[in-house]
Amino acid sequence: MQVPEPRGPISSGLINLLAGDPSADPAALTALHALVAEGGLTIGDALDEDFQLALFCLYELHYGGLNGVDDRWEWNPGLIGIRHLLEEPFEQWLRSEAGPVIASVRPAGEGNPDSDAVAALLFNLAARDGGPSVSRHVAKKATIGELREFLIHKSIYQLREADPHTWAIPRLTGRAKAALVEIQADEYGGGRRERMHSEMFARTMRGLGLNDSYGGYIDAVPAISLASVNLMSLFGLNRRLRGAIAGHLALYEMTSSRPNQLYGNGFRRLGFGTDVTGYFDEHVEADAVHEQIAGRDLAGGLVEAEPGLLEDVLFGAAAVSCIDVRFASHLMDAWENGRSSMRQPVPATA
C-alpha cells in the first residue's frame, strides 16, 4: 500500500526511517526508539492518531508491505523493539476496557467450562447492548455519502479480510486448528478469487465509485478505524495472545449476520444491486454457520485443550466489542450532527 502521511512525531520519524536502508547507519533508528521510550506513552495515548498510525505501519510490514520500503525492515530488531513499546500501552488500554465486560458475563470463581459453555459465554457477550447501531442507521436513514464513508472506514480491514486471523493457524492444534481452517477457507472463497470476501468487498466499493486499492484511503480514516485493525494484528502476530485472536474471531462471527442483513437492505434502499449487496448478503448466510464453528470448535475447542487460555479468549471477544462501540459512536455522532466521520475530505465520486 501507499506510504501514509504522518500524523505526529512518532509516525513521522518512522516513515522517514523506513525510506532508508535498514543496513545503514542506525542513528535514526536509535533516535526513534528514544523518542518512543522517553515519550512516556500511557494507556491514555491508545487512541492517539500518531500512535495508531505508527503501529499500523509497523504491522503492515508483516502483511503486504509499504510501497518503496525495503522488505528487510520487517524483522529489523530495532523496529520490533519499537513495536513492543507501542503495543504495551495499547494492550493495557484494551484490557482496562475489556475487564468490566468480561466480569458482566463470567462471575469470578467459576471453573473452566467445556466447549459448549465457552460458546454460551461468548453468545452472552455478543448479546450485550452494543451502543448506537450503525447497521440500523444504514438500513433506514443513511445517505449515499454516509454509505461511502462507511465503506471507506471498513476498507482498511475488509480489503484484506481474514488475514490477521490466519496468523493463528500454525499456533493452534487439533479441533481448534481444524475449525479455523474451515472458517478461513470460506473467507478466501474456497479457492475461487471472485468469491474471496476481500474481492467481493472491492466490488462493493467500485459500485459506489470508490477506489478499491488496499489502503487507498489510509490518510482519511481516523485512529479508531486503525485501532480496530491494529487490535487484530496485535492478537494475531503475538503467539501468547492466540486465545485472544480466537475470541476476537468468535465474537466477530457472532455479531455479523444480522448487521450485514441490515447493511444490504440499506444499499438496496438506495437502488444498488447485487454487485454491491453481494458482499453483505454472503455474510448473512456464511456467518450464521461460522458463529457456531467459531464459538464451539475454535474458541471452545481451544479452551478445552488449553484451559489457561479462557481469560484471553474472553479478552479478545470483549476487546472487539469495546472497539466496535467506540467506532459506532464516532460514526453516529458525526452523522447525526451533519459532519463527516473522516479525518479529511474524500473527493467526490461518480
BELBELUR-V802696 format. One record per residue. N is the residue number from 1. RES is the residue in one letter. SS is DSSP state (a for helix, b for strand, c for the rest). D_LAST is the distance of its C-alpha to the last C-alpha in Angstrom with 2 decimals. Layout:
N_RES_SS_D_LAST / N_RES_SS_D_LAST
This chain:
1_M_c_23.49 / 2_Q_c_23.04 / 3_V_c_25.75 / 4_P_c_24.58 / 5_E_c_25.53 / 6_P_c_28.88 / 7_R_c_29.34 / 8_G_c_33.09 / 9_P_a_36.31 / 10_I_a_36.38 / 11_S_a_32.91 / 12_S_a_33.46 / 13_G_a_36.83 / 14_L_a_35.55 / 15_I_a_32.68 / 16_N_a_35.15 / 17_L_a_37.63 / 18_L_a_35.33 / 19_A_c_34.64 / 20_G_c_38.34 / 21_D_c_40.80 / 22_P_c_42.04 / 23_S_c_45.50 / 24_A_c_45.83 / 25_D_c_47.61 / 26_P_c_47.00 / 27_A_a_47.44 / 28_A_a_43.74 / 29_L_a_43.63 / 30_T_a_46.77 / 31_A_a_45.38 / 32_L_a_42.22 / 33_H_a_44.43 / 34_A_a_46.61 / 35_L_a_43.69 / 36_V_a_42.54 / 37_A_a_46.11 / 38_E_a_47.40 / 39_G_c_44.41 / 40_G_c_45.86 / 41_L_c_42.73 / 42_T_c_43.32 / 43_I_a_41.64 / 44_G_a_40.37 / 45_D_a_38.08 / 46_A_c_36.47 / 47_L_c_33.08 / 48_D_c_33.09 / 49_E_a_29.91 / 50_D_a_32.01 / 51_F_a_34.05 / 52_Q_a_31.28 / 53_L_a_29.31 / 54_A_a_32.56 / 55_L_a_33.42 / 56_F_a_30.00 / 57_C_a_30.41 / 58_L_a_33.95 / 59_Y_a_32.96 / 60_E_a_30.17 / 61_L_c_33.00 / 62_H_c_34.24 / 63_Y_c_31.00 / 64_G_c_28.86 / 65_G_c_30.01 / 66_L_c_28.37 / 67_N_c_27.31 / 68_G_c_30.42 / 69_V_c_32.68 / 70_D_c_35.98 / 71_D_a_36.32 / 72_R_a_39.88 / 73_W_a_38.69 / 74_E_c_37.99 / 75_W_c_41.66 / 76_N_c_42.92 / 77_P_a_45.59 / 78_G_a_44.80 / 79_L_a_41.15 / 80_I_a_42.21 / 81_G_a_44.56 / 82_I_a_41.86 / 83_R_a_39.67 / 84_H_a_42.65 / 85_L_a_43.08 / 86_L_a_39.53 / 87_E_a_39.81 / 88_E_a_43.03 / 89_P_a_41.89 / 90_F_a_38.67 / 91_E_a_40.81 / 92_Q_a_43.29 / 93_W_a_40.67 / 94_L_a_39.33 / 95_R_a_42.91 / 96_S_a_43.65 / 97_E_a_40.64 / 98_A_a_41.42 / 99_G_a_45.16 / 100_P_a_45.30 / 101_V_a_42.89 / 102_I_a_45.15 / 103_A_a_48.21 / 104_S_a_46.86 / 105_V_a_46.83 / 106_R_c_49.71 / 107_P_c_52.96 / 108_A_c_54.91 / 109_G_c_57.73 / 110_E_c_56.39 / 111_G_c_57.18 / 112_N_c_54.88 / 113_P_c_53.22 / 114_D_c_52.78 / 115_S_a_49.42 / 116_D_a_49.16 / 117_A_a_49.96 / 118_V_a_47.38 / 119_A_a_44.73 / 120_A_a_46.03 / 121_L_a_45.71 / 122_L_a_42.10 / 123_F_a_41.29 / 124_N_a_42.99 / 125_L_a_40.91 / 126_A_a_37.68 / 127_A_c_38.82 / 128_R_c_39.20 / 129_D_c_37.15 / 130_G_c_33.98 / 131_G_c_33.12 / 132_P_c_29.97 / 133_S_c_27.97 / 134_V_a_24.29 / 135_S_a_24.22 / 136_R_a_25.68 / 137_H_a_23.25 / 138_V_a_20.27 / 139_A_a_22.09 / 140_K_a_22.92 / 141_K_c_21.04 / 142_A_c_17.94 / 143_T_c_14.82 / 144_I_a_11.31 / 145_G_a_11.45 / 146_E_a_14.77 / 147_L_a_13.80 / 148_R_a_11.42 / 149_E_a_14.42 / 150_F_a_16.75 / 151_L_a_15.24 / 152_I_a_15.29 / 153_H_a_18.91 / 154_K_a_19.86 / 155_S_a_18.47 / 156_I_a_21.38 / 157_Y_a_23.68 / 158_Q_a_21.93 / 159_L_c_20.78 / 160_R_c_24.53 / 161_E_c_25.74 / 162_A_c_29.53 / 163_D_a_30.50 / 164_P_a_32.29 / 165_H_a_34.40 / 166_T_a_35.41 / 167_W_c_37.48 / 168_A_c_39.89 / 169_I_a_40.88 / 170_P_a_43.69 / 171_R_a_44.91 / 172_L_c_45.70 / 173_T_c_48.37 / 174_G_a_49.39 / 175_R_a_47.78 / 176_A_a_45.13 / 177_K_a_44.06 / 178_A_a_43.89 / 179_A_a_41.78 / 180_L_a_39.23 / 181_V_a_39.04 / 182_E_a_38.50 / 183_I_a_35.57 / 184_Q_a_33.99 / 185_A_a_34.41 / 186_D_a_32.19 / 187_E_a_29.59 / 188_Y_c_29.54 / 189_G_a_29.17 / 190_G_a_32.82 / 191_G_a_32.42 / 192_R_c_29.43 / 193_R_a_26.43 / 194_E_a_23.91 / 195_R_a_25.64 / 196_M_c_25.60 / 197_H_a_24.02 / 198_S_a_22.17 / 199_E_a_20.65 / 200_M_a_19.77 / 201_F_a_18.05 / 202_A_a_16.04 / 203_R_a_14.89 / 204_T_a_13.96 / 205_M_a_11.80 / 206_R_a_10.05 / 207_G_a_9.68 / 208_L_c_7.57 / 209_G_c_5.45 / 210_L_c_8.44 / 211_N_c_11.16 / 212_D_c_13.97 / 213_S_c_16.77 / 214_Y_c_19.61 / 215_G_c_19.95 / 216_G_c_16.70 / 217_Y_c_16.59 / 218_I_c_20.37 / 219_D_c_20.68 / 220_A_c_18.60 / 221_V_c_20.55 / 222_P_c_23.93 / 223_A_a_27.37 / 224_I_a_27.53 / 225_S_a_24.70 / 226_L_a_26.57 / 227_A_a_29.82 / 228_S_a_28.79 / 229_V_a_28.34 / 230_N_a_31.34 / 231_L_a_33.40 / 232_M_a_32.94 / 233_S_a_33.73 / 234_L_a_36.78 / 235_F_a_38.11 / 236_G_a_37.26 / 237_L_a_38.61 / 238_N_c_41.86 / 239_R_a_44.33 / 240_R_a_46.23 / 241_L_a_43.21 / 242_R_a_42.89 / 243_G_a_43.82 / 244_A_a_40.99 / 245_I_a_38.31 / 246_A_a_39.85 / 247_G_a_39.79 / 248_H_a_36.20 / 249_L_a_35.05 / 250_A_a_37.29 / 251_L_a_35.86 / 252_Y_a_32.28 / 253_E_a_33.03 / 254_M_a_35.03 / 255_T_c_32.32 / 256_S_c_29.39 / 257_S_a_29.87 / 258_R_a_29.67 / 259_P_a_26.75 / 260_N_a_24.66 / 261_Q_a_25.62 / 262_L_a_24.38 / 263_Y_a_21.06 / 264_G_a_20.57 / 265_N_a_21.65 / 266_G_a_19.17 / 267_F_a_16.15 / 268_R_a_18.02 / 269_R_a_18.64 / 270_L_c_15.02 / 271_G_c_14.97 / 272_F_c_13.92 / 273_G_c_16.33 / 274_T_a_18.55 / 275_D_a_16.18 / 276_V_a_14.82 / 277_T_a_18.16 / 278_G_a_20.45 / 279_Y_a_20.72 / 280_F_a_21.97 / 281_D_a_24.13 / 282_E_a_25.76 / 283_H_a_26.86 / 284_V_a_28.41 / 285_E_a_30.93 / 286_A_a_31.35 / 287_D_a_31.91 / 288_A_a_34.42 / 289_V_a_36.52 / 290_H_a_35.74 / 291_E_a_36.89 / 292_Q_a_40.38 / 293_I_a_40.59 / 294_A_a_39.31 / 295_G_a_41.58 / 296_R_a_44.78 / 297_D_a_44.79 / 298_L_a_42.77 / 299_A_a_43.58 / 300_G_a_46.75 / 301_G_a_47.98 / 302_L_a_47.49 / 303_V_a_49.51 / 304_E_a_52.25 / 305_A_a_52.54 / 306_E_c_52.25 / 307_P_a_53.18 / 308_G_a_52.80 / 309_L_a_49.01 / 310_L_a_48.66 / 311_E_a_47.93 / 312_D_a_45.21 / 313_V_a_43.61 / 314_L_a_43.55 / 315_F_a_42.38 / 316_G_a_39.31 / 317_A_a_38.44 / 318_A_a_39.12 / 319_A_a_37.18 / 320_V_a_33.89 / 321_S_a_34.58 / 322_C_a_35.12 / 323_I_a_31.99 / 324_D_a_29.88 / 325_V_a_31.48 / 326_R_a_30.63 / 327_F_a_27.00 / 328_A_a_26.69 / 329_S_a_28.48 / 330_H_a_26.18 / 331_L_a_23.03 / 332_M_a_24.78 / 333_D_a_26.51 / 334_A_a_23.33 / 335_W_a_21.46 / 336_E_a_24.63 / 337_N_c_25.15 / 338_G_c_21.73 / 339_R_c_20.97 / 340_S_c_18.44 / 341_S_c_20.05 / 342_M_c_18.84 / 343_R_c_21.20 / 344_Q_c_18.87 / 345_P_c_15.54 / 346_V_c_12.47 / 347_P_c_9.96 / 348_A_c_7.00 / 349_T_c_3.77 / 350_A_c_0.00
